[in-house]
Amino acid sequence: MKKRIGPSLAQLLFPESAGSGAKRFAELGLAEDAERVCRLKFSEGNEHTDICLQIHTDYVRLVSLLDSDPYTYTLKDPAAVKRACYTLFGCKEDAVPAKPSGAGLLLSRVRFAELEAAAHKHTLLYLAEQLRAETGDLVSSAHLANALKYQTCRGELHFYGYGENGWEPSRASYIENGNGGWLLRISGNPAEDWMIAIPAEKPHVCAALYAWTAFHTPVLTAE
């Protein structure tokens, strides 16, 4: 394999490992020669998932990163890959999501992260007002504030595709409560302060993840 430039995939996937990422990468049997990679974390109730999807030319490798639930699958059948993308979010393949209601929102990712970190301290009204100040949309900001404060599930998706300048990152998140969910496209460039929030349900995320594994399409579009 031609030597790849820039930070290693091990460093990108395990930034929390502080120098031991390469060892963990090797122990899990992960490979630097993948075309694209996604680390996916998902929590809902007592269910927790932390997996790595590695996309190769003719197969997809799915590796659990949880010591409490280790497993590895090599998937070659597109139907099996699709089934995995839906199962990871607790969805059935034939799930038909409702048409998204409400507008997409453009706002500062830094400000959103600040509000999310302190959401437990603030009232719903305060969060809605702060988001409206960012977006200019009163109604959609109120819905996003509700999901932000009263989350019942959350997903984090970190994507990496290898390009001319090494591994190129992108990121998306998903938050949900009983009133609906939001898919969040977050800039992967530390120098850029933006994110897009679009009303969505888990099946939307599953379908977008499967499309990414198959076709390298964007994980979030403003449809």
N, C-alpha and C positions, 0 to 999 in steps of 0.2 A: 504494500500500500504506500502511495506517495505520502511523504511527511506533510502533515497538516500544520498550518500556521496559527498563531494566536493562542489564547488560553485553551487548555485541554477540556474535553467534554466532562471529565471527572471534576475539574475545578468549577465548571458551570453548574453541574447537576447537584453537587454537594458543597455549596459555599459555607454551610454551617459546620463542616467537618474540620476546619482549621488545620489543614495540612495532611489530614488522613483520608482525604477524598479519593486519592488514587488507590489506596489500599482497599477501601470499601468498593470502589468501582471494579477492581479486579476480583474481589471476593464474590461479587454478584454476577460475575461472568459477562459484564457489559463490554461493548466494543466501540472503539473510536471510529470505525469505518462505516457507521450508519450514514444514510443520506439525510435523515431528519430524525429528531428526537423530541419527545414530550415527557416532562415530569408532571404527573397529575396527582394532586391531593384533593380528597373529597371527604367531607364529614357531614353526617346527618344522624341526629340522635346518638346512639351508641355505636354506630357504624363508622369506621374510619378506613380510608383507602390511601395508599401512597405507592404509586407504581411508575415505572418507566416504560414508555412505548418507543421502541427503536424500529425505524422504517428502513428496510433494505430493499434491494431491487426486486427480489422475488419472494420475500416473506416479511412478516412483522414479528418482532420479539417483544413479549410482554413480561416484565419482571417486577414482582412485588418487592418494595423496599422496606416493608415492615418485618422486623425480627419476629414478631408474634404471629405472622401469617405469611411465611415465605412460599413462593411458588414462581415457576417460570413456564411460559408457554411459547411455542413457536407456531405461528399461524400462517398458513399459505393460502387457504381458501378465503376469498373476499367475504363470503357469507359469515365465516367464523370471526373475521376482523370486525365486521359490522356488529355482530352479536356481542362481542367484547366491549365495543364502544358504548353500547346501550347498557350492558350489564354493570359497567363501572359506575354508572349513575343511578342504578336501581330502576332502569326503565325497560319496558318490553319493546321489541323491535317494531311492533305494529302500532306503537303509541302515536296518536295524532295530536299534536299540540294545537291549542287554540290560536287563532290569529292574534299576534301581538296588539295590544291596545296601548295607546299613548305614544308620545314622541320620544325619539332618541335624544340624549343630552350630551353636550360637549362641556367638559369642565376640567379643572386642574386636578391632576392625579395626586399632587402633594396635599392639596387642601382636602380632598376626599379621604386620603389616608389618615390625616389628622382627625377628621370628624369620625371616621370609623373607629379609630383607637380610643376615642373618648365618648363614644355613643352611649355607653352605660351611664355616663355622668349627666347627660343632657336630656331635656324633654324632647318629645317628638316635634313639637312646634319649633323649638330652637333649631333642630337639625333641618327641618323643612325650610326655614327661613334662610339658613346658611347656604343650602343647596340652591334655593331660588336666586340668591345673590350671585351665585356662580353661573347659573344656567339661564336665568330670565324666564323660566317656565314654572309657574306656581303649582299647577296641578300635577305634572309629572314629577316635580321635585318632592312633593308631598308623598307620592307613591314610593319613590326611591328612598326617602327618609324612613318610611315605615319598614321597608325590607332591610335597611341598614341597621336600624335599632333592634328589630325583633327577628333576627335571622334564625331560621330553623335548619338551614343547610348552607354549606359554602363549599365552593370548588376553586382550586387554583391550578392553572395550566400554564406551564412554562415551556415554550417551543424554541427549538434551535434548528436552523437549517444551515448547511455548510455552503459558503460562498467564496468569492475572491479574497475577502478580507478575514477569512476564518469563520467561526461559528457566529451566526447572526441571530440574536434573540428576539422574541416577541412574547407577549404575555396576555392572558385573559383570565378573568375571574367570573364566578357565578354566585349570586346570593339569592335567597328565596325565603319567603315566609308564607303564611296562609293566604295572603292577599296577592301573591304573584312573585315572579322572579325577574332578575335583571342579569344580562350578560354584559360584562365590562371588558372592553378592549383597552389595554393600558400600554402606553408607549414603552418599548424596550430600551430606548435610548435615555440614559440618565440625564442628558442635557436637555431633553424635551419634557415639558410639563403639561401633558394632556392625557385625557382618557375619554372614551365614548361609552355611555351607558344606554343599553337598548332593552326594552321589555322583552322577556323571553321565558320559556319554560324549559325544564330539563331535556325533553325530547329535541328541542332546538339545538341544545349544546351537543347532545349525542350525535345528531345528524351532521353538525358542523365538524365535530371531531373525526367522524368517519370520512367525510369529504376530504379533510386534511390528510388523513393517512393514505387515501387513494390517489388524490390529485394535487396535493400541495396547494389547496385553495385557502384563502383567508378564513380565519376562524370566526370572524364577525364581519357582517356586511350590513349596511344601513338600508335594508329592504323595507 
